[in-house]
Amino acid sequence: MQLLVDIKDKTKESVLLNFLKSLNYISVEEVESKDVYLSDSQKEILDERRNSTVAEEFIPWEKAKKQLKSKRK
């Protein structure tokens, strides 16, 4: 299994990476976003979603985040 992790707080990056590297069953490979490729089927799905979305239906991130937090409680 592969897992993509996007670390927003760069000050925590080295702590997480050092911990993961210390586990003998995990290998850590840093990949630049420019090196991530999508298959044709993944591109088709993204194109379909882009073409079927309506900007007026979007929820601003701050509002969506509050809705998600309230559902967790």
C-alpha positions as CSV (number, residue, x, y, z in Angstrom):
1,M,0.0,0.0,0.0
2,Q,1.2,3.5,-0.7
3,L,0.1,6.6,1.1
4,L,0.4,10.2,0.1
5,V,0.8,12.7,2.9
6,D,0.6,16.4,2.5
7,I,2.2,18.1,5.6
8,K,0.8,21.6,5.9
9,D,2.9,22.6,9.0
10,K,6.5,22.3,7.7
11,T,7.8,22.6,11.3
12,K,6.3,19.2,12.0
13,E,7.6,17.6,8.8
14,S,10.9,16.3,10.2
15,V,9.3,14.8,13.3
16,L,6.9,12.8,11.3
17,L,9.5,11.7,8.7
18,N,12.0,10.7,11.4
19,F,9.3,8.6,13.1
20,L,8.2,6.9,9.9
21,K,11.8,6.2,9.0
22,S,12.4,4.6,12.4
23,L,9.8,1.9,11.6
24,N,11.4,-1.1,10.0
25,Y,8.3,-2.0,8.0
26,I,7.9,1.4,6.3
27,S,10.0,2.9,3.5
28,V,9.9,6.6,3.0
29,E,10.3,8.1,-0.4
30,E,10.0,11.8,-1.0
31,V,8.2,12.7,-4.2
32,E,7.8,16.2,-5.7
33,S,4.3,17.0,-6.9
34,K,5.7,17.5,-10.4
35,D,6.6,13.8,-10.4
36,V,3.1,12.6,-9.6
37,Y,1.3,11.3,-12.7
38,L,-2.3,10.4,-13.3
39,S,-3.5,7.6,-15.4
40,D,-5.8,8.3,-18.4
41,S,-8.8,6.9,-16.4
42,Q,-8.0,9.2,-13.5
43,K,-7.8,12.2,-15.8
44,E,-11.2,11.2,-17.3
45,I,-12.8,11.1,-13.9
46,L,-11.4,14.5,-13.1
47,D,-12.5,15.9,-16.4
48,E,-16.0,14.6,-15.8
49,R,-16.2,16.1,-12.3
50,R,-14.9,19.4,-13.6
51,N,-17.5,19.5,-16.4
52,S,-20.4,18.5,-14.1
53,T,-19.7,21.0,-11.3
54,V,-21.5,24.3,-10.9
55,A,-19.6,27.1,-9.1
56,E,-22.7,28.3,-7.3
57,E,-23.0,24.9,-5.6
58,F,-19.5,25.1,-4.0
59,I,-19.3,25.6,-0.2
60,P,-16.4,27.9,1.0
61,W,-13.8,25.8,2.8
62,E,-14.3,27.6,6.2
63,K,-18.0,26.8,6.2
64,A,-17.4,23.2,5.0
65,K,-14.8,22.7,7.8
66,K,-17.3,23.9,10.4
67,Q,-19.9,21.4,9.0
68,L,-17.5,18.6,9.2
69,K,-16.4,19.4,12.7
70,S,-20.1,19.6,13.9
71,K,-20.8,16.1,12.4
72,R,-17.9,14.6,14.4
73,K,-19.5,15.6,17.7
